[in-house]
Amino acid sequence: MSERKFAQGLIRPGSAALMRETVSQAVRESEVMTKPKQVEPLDYETFVLKNRNVLEGDSDRDMLVFPNDDIQLKKMPRRFRTTKSTVPPSDNVSGLFVRECLKSYSSNWSVLHWKYEPYSGSYAQLPRSDIPEELIPQVYEVDIEHDAKEDESALKRTMSRTVTKAGYLYLTPDRQQESGRINISVKSMKKRFFYLKQQVDTSYVLEYHKDDKKLEAKGIIYLDSLVDVVKNPKRGKFAFELRMQERALTLSADSEQDADSWMTILRRVLEVERRVSTAVSYSSFEENIPSAGRSESLHESLRQSRNPELQKYACETERSIREARQEGRQRLYKLYRHEMQKNERLEDEEEPKVDFYGERFGMRLLIKCEDLTFRLLVSLPHGDKHTVCQVEPYFTTLALYDIREECKISEDFHFDINDPRVRDMIPKDIQMAPEMLNANGKMDRSQPDIGSLDEEWLQFRNQALFSVMRPHPEIYLVVRIEKVLHGSLTQSMEPYVNKNNDTRLGLKVHRQMSGVCQRLGHYRMPLAWAARPLLKPFTQEIDTYSEFTTIYRQDQATLTDADLIKYLGYLKQKRVDKLSKLQSIPGSIQLTIEPLTPNLPNCLTPSLVPVRPFPEPPTNPVTYEVQEFLPESTSSYPYTSYMNNLYVYPLHLKYDTQKSFTKARNIACVIEFRDSDSPDATPLKCIYGRPGMPAFVRTASAAVLHHCTAPPMYEEVKVALPLQLHERHHILFRFYHVSCESPKASIKKRENVETAVGYAWIPIVKNGVVTVDEQNIFVAQDLPPGYLTSDPQGFGKGYAGPIIKWIDNTKALLRVYLRLVSTVYTKDVHLQKFFAHCEKMDPAAEAIDNSETCNVLKVSYSSTVDVIPPS
């Protein structure tokens, strides 16, 4: 069916629509769609360099080119966090890298200052000499928010200006005055504190309060209607009456002198009120007299007023008001730039000030070790009475472990919370016995300088300052407990887990351990460990709960840090099936954990340098800053102070297959740091001592495992490295078999306590770089002179240097881990080589061996380069 002609007309566009479509199509076809060309910004340096000759003669050169004196170098004094500089004397240092580091830590700060920096901003930021005066802020009464204390002080100031007299008076209650009673005793009258004040309109009022401390008035008596002041002995001995126009008011004083004083001043007020009322009535009478030539006006009458505000109002004229409005006014456009500069300065002040680089710390916690208590106790005499204490001395260590990263994040903090009576069970000569092993008389060696610090004050510490750079709930606080070496671990543990609470058992163990300490007091064995989270799980706040409620027995097969971290994971996951296999010891450990308070006195850095404030002599117990071990992936941050420590960790000794020593069972590992392999060489006194020892010692020993031929170890030995290291600096490990059974002749004899069963060593410097990370080394049967020069020749040619008898056919039996925390020695081989070659290129350096350069030339000659063009 075809459409109707009318419907076809409706669909067909009109002439106007056709015209718009035609024009639109023509415009689209004629336009050339091209993208705008991107304009590169002008390279300022290139432009100035190319047009240098043109700019030299330009009259406006100063507006385009930076002035030559724009950059200025200033020196700022370096501020130390410590009481003295941490940099030791560096006169004999030969390494370029070490010298530059020491120079950086001791020199002043160099600050670049731009002289014309104030002219680099916008127009509002330009400096100006005609700085307008500061605007006085307009304060209105409706915008003032009164504080209670401000109101009180302001009211007191106002009262002090307007009060004529003040004091206590007795006031007759209104109901008694209205009843007209004559015999009114003083007891029925109320004691109130009265103020005689002059108001703004020069009239007087009598205002009374509950006491002199209350500012709120109980009532006001207006004295403008006062007629007379007379005594009233009928109402009281010291009573007087204020006769008003409509009523009378009775007041009473405490003495006749107070009553006469009040009456005198009130009569004087009455005379003043009468003169004022007479003057006002006279002036109103004159105003009512019709007089065309009268010159008296409202302003003239106000000038005669006694109110200063009314007098000031009377003196105002239109001209004076117009001049007063012009006072302090400033031009608006002149003031705009000043206000903009002031607002920008305020915004800059809100931003934190950029300070020089300082030592970086994370969350800092102060941990105080207070008490260690087991169920096994003994009663010992203390003065005139007996008190309960531990049966033997304990060696305790505190450290932080990160389960997420599966690593240890702090150094060990050794603390001593033993009772002095128990501490004295180990004689001083026995405690320092490892210092005398293989000594040859030359014991006076230099040690790191500790200044004026008292050695006895440093010995017994129980509080430390920990720092955590990346805190999270999976960081655990771990306490390790050790005891004096005495037989097997199972045998030593029986009295501690015995459920029979017999005091005789504690006394028996105490007497037994007293004899053991006399012989083996310097050797330790593991006993127990405890752990708890450092932070709360969800809020990440410091967990201040101060008690370790569960103490686990230390298993001989799980001594390493890897095993400990595994059990810490079980604690976090609450794996009861795994933790139930651990035997617990009845006891508790008390610690106090709190955030660091500012200005903590008598604190020492990890290198034993006093931190400000440090009063001398010390007023507080010593506080140690514990070194934090940051992972290698941590963002770099510049060092600002000197630190040079090496941490030595003997991990495992595999002696179960050796046949050289048959008595190698109770193996003690003694660590020394030496600078020579000569026969008369002695250890350097640079190992940080434990509690009860000097600040620095020559030897340190690891815990001993009874009847274990392949002992795992977890000991951490901290060594203060010398500033100048050379190829002969090395770590020497001595291994001894310790005889736990005392000889029958005398328990005090130390014959045959230690028997040497091996030696091992690690050179500290190899090819100019400090040795770090895990090392597997050989163990020798003896220690011949010049043992550091022994070097394998290869191809079955033997060793250069002295003949050394290796144990177990030159197998690497000792596994050791070294951790370097130093700001003057680098672990980067490339950086060390770079500075070594820079030192060789220094013309002021001494003559050096060119053998390495010759070797490089020989290799180059044998390569594909045949012709070297002449220079």
C-alpha positions in Angstrom: 0.0 0.0 0.0 1.5 3.3 -1.1 1.8 6.3 1.3 -0.3 9.2 1.0 1.1 12.4 -0.5 0.5 14.2 2.8 2.5 11.7 4.8 5.4 11.9 2.3 5.5 15.6 2.8 5.9 15.2 6.5 9.1 13.1 6.2 10.8 15.3 3.6 13.2 17.9 5.2 12.5 21.5 4.7 14.5 24.0 2.7 16.2 25.4 5.8 17.4 22.0 6.9 18.7 21.2 3.4 20.6 24.5 3.4 22.3 23.8 6.8 23.3 20.3 5.7 24.8 21.6 2.4 26.9 24.3 4.2 28.1 21.9 6.8 29.3 19.4 4.2 31.1 22.1 2.3 32.9 23.3 5.4 34.0 19.8 6.4 35.4 19.2 2.9 37.3 22.5 2.8 38.9 22.2 6.2 42.3 20.6 6.5 42.5 18.6 9.7 46.0 19.0 10.9 47.4 18.5 14.5 48.9 21.5 16.1 52.7 21.5 16.2 54.2 20.9 19.6 56.6 23.6 20.6 59.6 22.4 22.5 60.6 24.5 25.5 63.6 26.7 25.0 66.9 25.2 26.2 68.2 28.0 28.3 71.8 26.8 28.5 72.1 26.2 24.8 70.6 29.6 23.9 73.0 31.4 26.2 76.0 29.5 24.8 75.1 30.1 21.2 74.3 33.8 21.7 77.2 34.5 24.1 78.7 37.2 21.9 75.4 38.9 21.4 74.5 38.9 25.1 77.9 40.4 26.1 76.9 43.7 24.5 73.3 43.7 25.4 72.2 46.5 27.8 69.7 44.2 29.5 72.2 41.4 30.0 71.6 41.2 33.7 68.0 40.4 33.2 68.7 37.3 31.1 71.9 35.9 32.4 72.4 34.6 35.9 74.7 36.8 37.9 78.2 35.5 38.6 77.9 36.0 42.4 74.6 34.3 42.8 75.9 31.1 44.4 77.7 31.4 47.7 79.2 28.7 49.8 78.7 28.8 53.5 80.1 26.6 56.3 77.8 25.5 59.1 79.2 23.8 62.2 78.5 20.1 62.6 76.4 19.3 65.6 77.1 15.9 67.2 74.5 13.8 68.9 77.2 12.6 71.2 79.2 14.5 73.8 82.3 14.2 71.6 83.1 13.4 68.0 82.9 9.7 67.2 85.8 9.9 64.7 89.1 8.6 66.2 92.5 10.1 65.5 93.4 9.3 61.8 97.0 10.3 61.5 98.3 6.9 60.2 95.4 6.0 57.9 96.6 5.1 54.4 93.5 4.2 52.6 91.9 6.9 50.5 88.3 5.7 51.0 88.7 5.6 54.8 90.3 9.1 54.8 87.5 10.6 52.8 84.9 8.9 55.1 86.5 10.3 58.2 86.8 13.7 56.6 83.1 13.6 55.8 82.1 12.7 59.4 84.3 15.4 61.1 84.1 18.4 58.7 81.5 21.1 58.9 78.5 21.2 56.7 78.8 23.0 53.3 75.6 24.9 52.5 74.9 26.5 49.1 73.2 29.8 49.4 71.5 31.6 46.4 72.1 35.3 47.0 69.4 36.5 44.6 66.8 33.8 45.5 64.4 36.5 46.9 64.1 37.9 43.3 63.1 34.5 41.7 59.4 34.6 42.7 56.4 36.5 41.6 55.7 40.2 42.0 54.2 39.7 45.4 57.3 37.9 46.6 59.8 40.6 45.6 61.8 42.2 48.4 60.9 45.8 49.2 62.3 48.6 51.4 59.1 50.6 52.0 57.4 47.9 54.1 54.2 49.3 55.6 53.4 49.1 59.2 51.5 46.1 60.4 47.8 46.3 60.4 46.1 46.5 63.8 43.5 43.7 63.9 40.0 44.9 64.5 38.4 43.1 67.4 34.7 43.5 68.2 32.9 42.6 71.4 30.6 40.1 69.7 33.5 38.1 68.3 35.4 37.8 71.6 35.1 34.4 73.2 35.9 34.8 76.9 37.8 32.1 78.7 36.9 31.5 82.2 40.3 32.3 83.5 40.5 35.4 81.3 37.2 36.6 82.7 38.3 36.0 86.2 41.6 37.9 85.8 39.8 40.8 83.9 37.2 41.0 86.6 39.8 41.1 89.3 41.6 43.9 87.4 38.4 45.9 87.0 37.5 45.4 90.7 41.0 46.6 91.7 40.5 49.8 89.8 36.9 50.5 91.0 36.8 49.1 94.6 37.2 51.8 97.2 36.9 49.5 100.3 36.4 45.8 100.9 36.0 43.6 104.0 33.7 41.3 105.9 30.4 42.5 107.5 27.4 40.9 109.0 24.2 41.4 107.1 20.7 41.1 108.6 18.5 38.8 106.5 15.7 40.5 104.6 12.9 38.5 106.3 14.1 39.7 109.8 14.3 43.3 108.6 10.8 43.2 107.3 9.5 41.7 110.5 11.0 44.6 112.5 12.5 42.5 115.2 14.7 44.5 117.6 16.7 41.9 119.4 18.7 40.4 116.6 21.8 38.5 117.6 25.0 38.4 115.5 24.6 34.6 115.1 21.4 35.1 113.1 23.2 37.5 110.8 25.0 36.3 107.7 28.7 37.0 107.2 29.4 38.4 103.8 32.3 40.0 102.0 31.4 43.6 100.9 32.9 45.7 98.1 32.4 49.5 98.0 32.6 50.3 94.3 32.2 53.4 92.1 30.4 52.8 88.8 30.9 54.5 85.5 28.3 57.1 86.2 30.2 58.1 89.4 27.6 56.6 91.7 28.5 54.2 94.4 27.2 50.7 95.2 27.8 48.3 98.0 28.2 44.8 96.6 28.4 41.7 98.8 29.6 38.2 98.1 29.7 34.9 99.9 33.4 35.2 100.6 36.5 36.9 99.2 37.2 34.2 96.7 33.7 34.2 95.0 33.3 36.6 92.1 29.6 36.2 91.7 27.7 38.8 93.7 24.9 37.8 96.1 23.3 41.2 96.0 23.9 45.0 95.4 22.9 47.9 97.6 22.6 51.2 95.6 23.9 54.1 97.7 22.3 56.9 95.6 19.2 56.7 97.8 21.3 56.8 101.1 20.1 59.3 103.6 22.2 58.8 106.7 24.6 56.4 108.4 24.1 56.0 112.2 25.1 53.6 114.9 22.5 51.1 116.1 23.5 49.6 119.5 20.1 48.0 119.8 21.0 45.6 117.0 24.6 44.9 118.2 27.6 46.3 119.8 29.3 47.1 116.5 26.2 47.5 114.4 25.4 50.5 112.3 22.4 51.3 110.1 22.1 52.5 106.5 19.0 54.7 106.3 17.6 54.7 102.8 14.7 56.7 101.4 12.4 53.7 101.6 14.0 51.4 104.2 16.8 50.9 106.6 19.6 48.3 106.4 21.5 47.0 109.4 25.1 45.9 109.1 27.6 44.8 111.8 31.4 44.5 112.0 33.8 42.3 113.9 35.3 45.2 115.8 34.7 48.8 116.7 37.6 49.9 114.5 36.1 48.2 111.4 32.7 49.7 112.2 34.1 53.2 112.5 36.1 52.8 109.3 33.0 51.7 107.3 30.8 54.4 108.8 33.5 57.1 108.0 33.8 56.1 104.3 30.1 55.6 103.9 29.4 59.1 105.2 32.0 60.5 102.8 30.1 58.7 100.0 26.9 60.3 101.2 28.4 63.7 101.0 29.6 63.0 97.4 26.2 61.8 96.4 24.5 64.9 97.8 26.9 67.2 95.9 26.2 65.4 92.7 22.5 65.4 93.1 22.6 69.2 93.9 24.6 69.9 90.8 22.3 67.9 88.6 19.2 69.6 90.0 20.7 73.0 89.5 21.7 72.3 85.9 18.2 71.0 85.2 16.7 74.1 86.7 18.7 76.3 84.4 17.8 74.3 81.4 14.1 74.9 82.1 14.6 78.7 82.1 13.8 80.0 78.7 16.8 82.1 77.5 17.5 82.8 73.8 21.1 84.0 74.4 22.1 81.0 76.6 25.5 79.5 75.5 25.1 76.4 77.6 24.7 73.3 75.3 24.7 69.6 75.8 28.4 69.3 74.9 29.3 72.0 77.4 27.3 70.2 80.1 29.0 66.9 79.3 32.4 68.6 79.6 31.6 69.3 83.3 30.8 65.7 83.9 33.1 63.7 86.2 32.9 60.7 83.9 36.0 60.6 81.6 34.1 58.8 78.8 31.5 61.6 78.8 34.1 64.3 78.8 35.8 62.6 75.8 32.5 62.5 73.9 31.8 66.1 74.7 35.2 67.1 73.1 34.5 65.3 69.8 33.7 67.3 66.7 33.1 66.4 63.1 36.6 67.5 62.2 38.2 65.5 65.0 36.2 62.4 64.1 37.2 62.8 60.4 40.9 63.1 61.3 40.8 60.2 63.7 39.4 58.0 60.9 42.4 58.9 58.7 44.9 57.8 61.4 46.6 54.5 60.6 45.0 54.2 57.2 47.2 52.8 54.4 46.8 52.6 50.6 45.1 49.4 49.6 47.3 48.6 46.6 50.4 49.4 48.4 49.4 47.0 51.2 48.4 44.1 48.9 51.9 42.9 48.2 52.9 43.1 51.9 50.0 41.0 53.0 50.7 38.4 50.3 54.3 38.1 51.4 53.2 37.8 55.0 50.7 35.0 54.2 53.4 33.1 52.2 55.8 33.4 55.0 53.2 31.9 57.4 52.7 29.0 55.0 56.4 28.4 54.7 56.7 28.3 58.5 54.1 25.6 58.8 56.2 23.3 56.6 58.9 21.3 58.4 62.3 22.8 58.3 64.8 20.9 56.3 67.6 20.0 58.6 71.0 18.5 57.9 71.4 14.8 57.7 71.3 13.1 61.1 71.3 9.6 62.4 68.1 7.8 61.4 66.1 5.8 63.9 62.8 4.0 63.8 60.4 3.3 66.6 62.6 3.5 69.7 61.8 1.4 72.8 63.3 1.4 76.3 63.4 -2.1 77.7 64.4 -2.6 81.3 65.2 -6.2 82.5 64.0 -6.5 86.1 63.8 -10.0 87.3 64.3 -13.7 86.4 62.6 -16.2 88.8 62.5 -20.0 88.7 60.6 -22.3 91.1 63.9 -23.7 92.2 65.1 -21.2 94.9 67.4 -21.2 97.9 67.4 -19.1 101.1 70.8 -17.4 101.8 71.9 -15.1 104.6 71.6 -11.4 103.8 72.7 -9.3 106.8 70.8 -10.4 109.9 68.2 -12.4 108.0 67.8 -14.9 105.3 66.2 -14.0 101.9 65.3 -16.2 98.9 67.3 -15.9 95.7 68.4 -18.1 92.7 70.5 -21.2 93.2 73.1 -20.3 90.6 74.1 -17.4 88.3 72.4 -17.0 84.9 73.7 -15.4 81.7 70.8 -13.7 79.9 70.6 -12.2 76.4 67.9 -10.2 74.7 67.3 -9.7 70.9 64.7 -9.0 68.3 63.6 -11.4 65.6 61.5 -10.7 62.5 59.3 -13.7 61.5 58.2 -12.1 58.3 61.8 -11.6 57.0 63.0 -14.7 58.8 66.0 -13.0 60.3 67.5 -11.4 63.3 67.1 -7.6 63.3 69.1 -6.5 66.3 72.3 -7.3 68.0 72.4 -9.3 71.3 72.0 -7.3 74.5 73.6 -9.1 77.4 72.2 -8.1 80.8 72.7 -9.2 84.4 69.9 -9.4 86.9 71.6 -11.9 89.3 71.6 -11.3 93.0 75.0 -10.1 94.2 75.3 -13.1 96.5 74.8 -15.5 93.5 77.0 -13.3 91.2 80.0 -13.8 93.6 79.8 -17.5 93.2 82.1 -17.1 90.1 85.5 -15.7 91.2 87.0 -12.9 89.1 90.1 -14.9 88.1 87.9 -17.8 86.9 85.6 -15.5 85.0 88.6 -13.9 83.1 90.4 -17.3 82.6 89.9 -17.3 78.8 92.0 -14.1 78.7 94.9 -16.0 80.0 94.8 -18.9 77.6 98.1 -19.1 75.7 99.2 -15.8 77.0 102.8 -14.9 76.8 103.2 -11.9 79.0 102.7 -9.1 76.4 99.2 -8.2 77.5 99.4 -4.4 77.3 97.7 -3.8 74.0 95.8 -0.8 72.9 91.9 -0.8 73.1 89.2 1.5 71.8 89.1 4.8 73.8 86.1 5.0 76.2 87.1 8.3 77.6 86.2 9.0 81.2 83.7 6.2 81.5 83.9 4.1 84.7 84.5 0.4 84.0 82.6 -0.7 87.1 79.6 1.4 86.1 79.5 -0.2 82.7 79.8 -3.8 83.9 76.3 -4.5 85.2 73.6 -3.2 82.9 69.9 -4.1 82.7 68.3 -1.6 80.3 68.7 -1.0 76.6 67.3 1.2 73.9 66.0 -0.7 70.8 65.2 0.8 67.5 62.8 -0.8 64.9 62.8 0.9 61.5 59.9 -1.1 60.1 57.6 -2.1 63.0 54.9 -4.8 62.5 53.2 -7.4 64.7 55.5 -10.2 63.6 58.5 -8.9 65.5 59.3 -11.0 68.6 61.3 -10.2 71.7 63.5 -13.3 72.5 65.3 -14.0 75.8 68.0 -16.7 75.9 69.1 -18.0 79.3 72.4 -19.8 79.9 74.0 -21.3 83.0 77.5 -22.5 84.1 78.6 -25.6 82.3 77.7 -28.7 84.4 77.1 -32.0 82.7 74.3 -32.8 80.3 71.4 -30.6 79.7 68.9 -33.2 80.7 70.7 -33.8 84.0 70.9 -30.1 84.8 67.2 -29.6 84.0 65.8 -32.1 86.4 65.9 -29.9 89.6 64.1 -27.1 87.7 61.2 -29.2 86.5 60.9 -31.2 89.7 57.3 -30.7 91.1 58.5 -31.4 94.7 58.8 -27.9 96.2 61.5 -28.9 98.7 63.8 -26.2 100.0 66.5 -28.8 100.6 66.7 -29.5 96.9 67.5 -25.8 96.2 70.2 -25.8 98.9 71.7 -29.0 97.5 71.9 -27.6 93.9 73.3 -24.3 95.3 76.2 -26.1 97.1 76.9 -28.3 94.1 77.0 -25.3 91.7 79.3 -23.4 94.0 82.0 -26.0 93.5 81.3 -26.1 89.7 81.6 -22.3 89.5 85.0 -22.4 91.2 86.3 -24.6 88.4 84.2 -23.9 85.2 82.6 -20.5 85.9 83.8 -19.1 82.6 82.1 -21.7 80.4 78.4 -21.6 79.7 75.8 -24.0 78.5 72.3 -23.3 77.1 69.4 -23.6 79.5 66.1 -22.1 78.3 64.5 -19.4 76.1 61.3 -17.3 76.1 59.6 -15.1 73.5 56.7 -12.7 73.2 55.5 -10.3 70.5 56.8 -6.8 70.6 53.7 -5.1 69.3 50.0 -5.8 69.5 48.6 -7.7 66.6 46.0 -5.2 65.2 46.8 -1.8 66.5 50.6 -2.1 66.2 50.9 -0.4 69.6 53.7 -1.3 72.0 52.7 -4.3 74.1 53.6 -3.1 77.6 52.7 -6.4 79.2 55.9 -7.0 81.2 56.0 -10.7 81.9 57.2 -13.8 80.0 54.8 -16.4 81.4 56.2 -19.4 79.5 59.9 -20.4 79.6 60.9 -23.3 77.3 63.7 -25.6 77.8 66.5 -25.2 75.3 66.8 -28.3 73.1 70.3 -29.3 72.1 69.2 -30.1 68.5 67.5 -26.7 67.9 70.0 -24.0 68.9 70.4 -22.1 65.7 68.5 -18.9 64.7 66.7 -20.8 61.9 65.3 -23.3 64.4 64.3 -20.4 66.8 62.5 -18.6 64.0 60.6 -21.8 63.1 59.3 -22.0 66.7 58.5 -18.3 66.8 56.2 -19.0 63.7 54.5 -21.8 65.8 53.9 -19.3 68.6 52.4 -16.8 66.1 50.2 -19.5 64.6 49.4 -21.0 68.0 50.4 -24.5 66.8 49.6 -26.4 70.0 50.7 -29.7 68.4 54.2 -28.3 67.8 54.6 -26.3 71.0 53.4 -29.2 73.2 56.6 -31.1 72.3 58.6 -28.3 74.0 59.2 -28.8 77.7 58.4 -25.7 79.8 60.2 -24.6 83.0 58.2 -23.1 85.9 59.3 -19.5 86.2 58.8 -16.0 84.8 60.8 -13.1 83.4 59.9 -9.5 84.2 60.6 -6.8 81.7 59.4 -3.2 81.4 58.8 -1.9 77.8 58.0 1.8 77.2 58.5 4.4 74.5 61.6 6.4 74.6 61.3 9.6 76.7 63.2 12.6 75.3 66.5 13.6 76.9 67.2 10.2 78.4 70.4 10.7 80.5 73.5 8.5 80.6 72.9 6.7 77.3 75.7 5.1 75.2 75.8 4.4 71.5 76.5 0.8 70.2 80.2 1.9 70.1 80.1 3.1 73.8 80.2 6.8 73.0 78.2 9.0 75.5 75.0 10.6 74.1 73.8 14.0 75.2 72.7 14.7 77.9 75.3 12.8 79.8 75.9 14.1 83.4 79.1 13.3 85.0 79.4 11.5 87.3 76.4 9.5 86.1 73.1 10.0 87.9 71.3 7.1 86.3 72.0 3.5 85.4 73.7 3.0 82.1 71.5 2.6 79.0 72.8 0.9 75.9 71.7 1.7 72.4 71.3 -1.7 70.6 72.4 -1.8 67.0 69.6 -2.5 64.5 70.4 -4.8 61.6 68.7 -3.4 58.5 68.2 -5.6 55.4 70.1 -4.9 52.3 66.9 -3.9 50.4 66.4 -0.9 52.7 66.5 2.4 50.9 69.9 4.1 51.1 70.6 6.8 53.6 73.8 8.7 54.0 76.0 7.9 57.0 76.8 10.8 59.3 78.9 9.3 62.2 81.7 6.9 62.6 81.0 3.3 63.3 83.3 0.3 62.7 82.1 -3.0 64.2 82.3 -6.6 63.0 79.9 -9.3 64.2 81.3 -12.9 64.2 78.9 -15.8 64.4 80.4 -19.3 64.6 77.5 -21.5 63.3 78.6 -25.1 63.2 81.6 -27.3 63.8 81.6 -30.7 62.2 83.8 -32.9 64.3 81.9 -36.1 64.3 84.1 -37.7 61.5 87.5 -36.5 62.5 90.1 -39.0 63.9 92.8 -36.6 65.1 91.4 -35.9 68.6 89.6 -38.6 70.5 88.6 -36.4 73.4 86.8 -33.7 71.3 83.3 -33.9 72.9 82.7 -30.9 75.2 84.0 -28.4 72.6 84.5 -24.8 73.6 85.0 -22.3 70.7 87.2 -19.3 71.8 87.3 -16.3 69.4 90.2 -13.9 69.2 91.1 -10.9 66.9 94.8 -10.6 66.0 97.0 -8.5 63.8 99.9 -10.9 63.4 100.7 -14.6 63.1 104.1 -14.4 64.8 104.8 -16.7 67.7 104.8 -13.9 70.3 101.5 -12.3 69.0 98.7 -11.7 71.4 95.0 -11.0 70.8 93.9 -7.4 70.5 91.7 -6.1 73.3 88.8 -5.0 71.0 86.0 -7.5 71.7 83.1 -6.0 73.6 82.8 -7.6 77.0 79.8 -9.3 78.7 78.3 -8.1 82.0 80.8 -8.5 84.9 83.8 -8.0 82.5 85.7 -4.9 81.3 84.3 -2.9 78.5 86.7 -4.6 76.1 88.3 -8.1 76.4 90.7 -10.1 74.3 88.7 -13.4 73.9 85.1 -14.5 73.8 83.8 -18.1 74.0 80.6 -19.7 72.7 78.3 -21.9 74.8 79.4 -25.5 75.3 77.2 -28.6 74.6 77.9 -31.6 76.7 79.2 -34.7 74.8 78.4 -33.2 71.4 81.0 -33.8 68.6 79.2 -31.6 66.0 77.9 -28.7 68.1 75.7 -26.0 66.6 76.4 -22.6 67.9 74.5 -19.3 68.2 77.1 -17.0 69.8 77.4 -13.4 68.7 80.9 -11.8 69.1 81.1 -8.1 68.6 84.5 -6.8 67.5 85.6 -3.1 67.4 87.6 -3.1 64.2 90.8 -0.9 64.1 90.7 2.1 61.9 93.6 0.9 59.7 93.1 -2.7 58.5 95.8 -4.7 56.7 96.3 -8.2 55.4 97.5 -9.7 58.7 94.4 -8.8 60.6 92.4 -12.0 61.1 90.0 -13.8 63.4 91.4 -16.8 65.2 89.2 -19.7 66.4 90.6 -21.9 69.2 88.8 -25.2 70.0 89.2 -26.8 73.4 87.8 -29.9 75.0 86.5 -29.0 78.4 86.6 -31.6 81.1 83.4 -31.3 83.1 84.4 -33.8 85.8 86.5 -32.3 88.5 89.6 -34.2 89.7 89.3 -36.1 92.9 92.4 -34.5 94.5 91.1 -30.9 94.7 88.2 -29.3 93.0 90.1 -26.0 92.8 92.8 -27.4 90.6 92.4 -26.4 87.0 94.8 -28.9 85.5 93.5 -30.6 82.4 90.4 -28.4 82.2 91.1 -27.4 78.6 92.7 -29.5 75.9 93.4 -27.9 72.5 91.6 -29.8 69.7 92.0 -27.5 66.7 92.5 -24.0 65.3 90.9 -22.1 62.4 91.3 -18.5 61.1 89.8 -16.1 58.7 91.7 -13.1 57.2 89.6 -10.0 57.6 90.9 -8.3 54.4 91.1 -10.0 51.0 92.1 -7.9 48.0 91.3 -4.7 49.9 87.8 -5.7 50.8 86.5 -6.8 54.3 85.4 -10.5 54.4 81.7 -10.8 55.1 78.8 -13.3 54.8 79.0 -17.0 55.4 82.4 -18.7 55.2 83.4 -22.4 55.3 87.0 -22.8 56.5 89.4 -25.6 57.3 90.5 -26.6 60.8 94.1 -27.2 61.6 95.6 -29.6 64.3 98.2 -27.1 65.4 99.1 -23.4 65.0 102.5 -22.9 63.5 104.2 -19.5 63.2 103.3 -17.7 59.9 100.1 -19.7 59.4 98.6 -16.8 57.4 101.1 -17.3 54.6 99.9 -20.8 53.9 98.4 -20.8 50.4 97.5 -23.7 48.1 99.6 -23.7 44.9 97.3 -25.8 42.8 97.8 -28.8 40.5 98.9 -31.0 43.4 101.9 -28.8 44.2 101.0 -28.5 47.9 100.9 -25.3 50.0 103.2 -22.3 50.2 104.4 -21.2 53.6 104.5 -23.4 56.8 103.3 -27.0 56.7 99.9 -27.2 58.3 98.2 -30.5 59.4 94.6 -30.1 58.4 91.9 -32.2 60.2 89.8 -34.6 58.2 91.8 -34.4 55.0 91.3 -30.6 54.4 87.5 -30.6 54.7 85.8 -27.3 55.5 84.6 -28.3 59.0 83.8 -24.8 60.5 80.9 -22.7 59.2 81.1 -19.0 60.2 79.0 -15.9 59.4 80.5 -12.4 59.4 78.4 -9.2 59.5 80.0 -5.8 58.9 78.4 -2.7 60.4 80.9 0.0 59.3 80.7 3.5 57.9 84.4 3.6 56.8 84.7 0.2 55.1 82.6 -1.0 52.2 81.4 -4.4 51.1 81.2 -3.3 47.5 84.2 -4.7 45.5 83.7 -2.2 42.7 83.6 0.8 45.0 86.8 -0.4 46.8 88.6 -0.9 43.5 87.6 2.5 42.3 89.1 4.3 45.3 92.2 2.0 45.1 92.9 3.1 41.5 92.2 6.8 42.5 94.8 6.4 45.2 97.3 5.1 42.7 96.7 8.0 40.4 97.3 10.5 43.2 100.8 12.1 42.5 101.3 12.8 46.2 101.0 9.0 47.0 104.0 6.9 47.7 105.6 4.7 45.1 103.4 1.7 44.5 103.9 -1.7 43.0 103.1 -1.7 39.3 102.8 -5.5 39.0 99.0 -5.3 38.6 99.4 -2.7 35.8 102.0 -5.0 34.1 99.7 -7.9 34.2 96.9 -5.9 32.6 99.2 -4.8 29.8 100.3 -8.4 29.2 96.7 -9.5 28.9 96.0 -6.6 26.5 99.0 -7.5 24.4 97.9 -11.1 24.0 94.4 -10.1 23.0 93.1 -9.2 19.6 94.4 -5.7 19.7 97.5 -5.9 17.6 98.5 -2.2 17.1 98.4 0.5 19.6 98.5 3.9 17.9 101.1 6.3 19.3 99.8 9.0 21.6 
